Amino acid sequence: MYFVYSLLMGIAALLLLPYWLIQGLRHGKYLSNISERLGFSFPSLGRLPPDRPGAIWLHAVSVGEVLSGVALAQKLKQAYPARPLIVSTTTITGQALAKDRIPFADAITYFPLDWTFCVRRAIRAVRPSLVVVLETEIWPNFLREAARTRVPVLFVSGRISDRSFARYQSYLRKFGFFLRPFLRSALSNAAAFLMQSQVDADRIRALGAQTERVSVSGNLKYDQALPSPTPLSHWLEAEAQRRGRHPIIVAGSVVATEEPLALIAFGVLQGEFPRALLVLAPRKPEHFQAAADFIHESQRKFLRRSELPIPKNGNAETLAYSPAAASITDDVTVLLLDSIGELASLYQLADGAFVGGSLVESGGHNILEPAAFGKIPVFGPSMENFAETASRFVAAKAAVQVESPEDAGVAWIELLRDPERNRQMGETAKRLVDDSRGATARALAEIAKHLDGAAR
């Protein structure tokens, strides 16, 4: 079974090779880290002492998983200071954010490609006593090699979206004779599945996970600490007040081709609030230029965050605000956030929030970042990746789901017209986040059991 899987992975890699080469040459993706992904070199691991104890390996696929795992990483480092904490990501943006948000990690590297020779080299280099995979990225060869070397793998804050589960079911109907026993074998190599909800737990069991290894522990994203103000957030707050720019709408995690829809929603709002300002935050760096082109085509004047003379890091509270440094002139209506890691702090300033990936068929993104600040998440119909959270917030009247960009603009107008309703919904959103915390503590308790077992 594993041979067939590896063969199919090889064929897929050959078919995707031209795309990878093009992306590597255009955007610097894939090629710069291929040595780590293949398991040939791990520069960040070379700094670790040779006689170190077994590491804790924390894998976070991309930006969302990195953000959700920061609190867990901090607790792990505090609880096990002698053990190296190794963080891996799959994407370049996740790697950059991990270096920014988890600087206390002993090494930050890329996750290996799922061929036996790659994962075997990676496990040998990291020398983990335990692997923690955030959410549910299932790599059969990695799981088998970890089990072979007696390294427990824990899935924490696991989830299987509606879309993913439907895809699995479709494959099982067509190739169940091979896929069902293969999935059961792969999942049997994991030590535990700590899932976000009962639905997620039922789904991982349906795919073949052993019942006694599955539990419901909650969503790590609820435990994310509120981000501290940044130089950019201090500047924007001061500049908006000085220029009388209100309301501020933050459209975060906007995906490709969704930018025009966010601009349409904002245009509806501007009909009643001509002094409004939109902060548009594309999800991926490779879409920054396309977003700029869309804004330009809409005949709007905009500022790029990357061109503002404002540092990304530093003590924001002591930075002197200089009106001459950068200015939002009256004809500027959009701030393009072409940076990574600064979105969350800007939600605190938002008078209206839109969560992207939801007005196109992309599955939606995390609504908890604005909700934690008491801001009301507005999102479109495509929320398959966060269906349970979205339905919970909508049912509690703590979020607004819309069918079109025009409806999003109308929703903001109605909330701004009714400050009391706005306040009550915001308070409910924040309370839902606060009442759902605790997944980190439950994950730490499970991790401790397995680390004690590994030590024995």
Secondary structure, DSSP 8 states (H G I E B T S, - for coil): -HHHHHHHHHHHHHHHHHHHHHHHHHH--SGGGHHHHTTS--GGGGGS-TT---EEEEE--SHHHHHHHHHHHHHHHHH-TTS-EEEEESSHHHHHHHHHH-TTSSEEEE---SSHHHHHHHHHHH-EEEEEEES----HHHHHHHHHTT--EEEEEE---HHHHHHHHHHHHHHHHHHHHHHHHHHTT-SEEEESSHHHHHHHHHTT--GGGEEE---GGGG-------HHHHHHHHHHHHHT---EEEEEEE-TTTHHHHHHHHHHHHTT-TT-EEEEEESSGGGHHHHHHHHHHTT-EEEEGGGSS--SSS-GGG----TTT----TTEEEEE--SSS-HHHHGGG-SEEEESSTTTTT-----HHHHHTT--EEE-S--GGGHHHHHHHHHTTS-EE-SSHHHHHHHHHHHHH-HHHHHHHHHHHHHHHHHT--HHHHHHHHHHHHHHHHH-
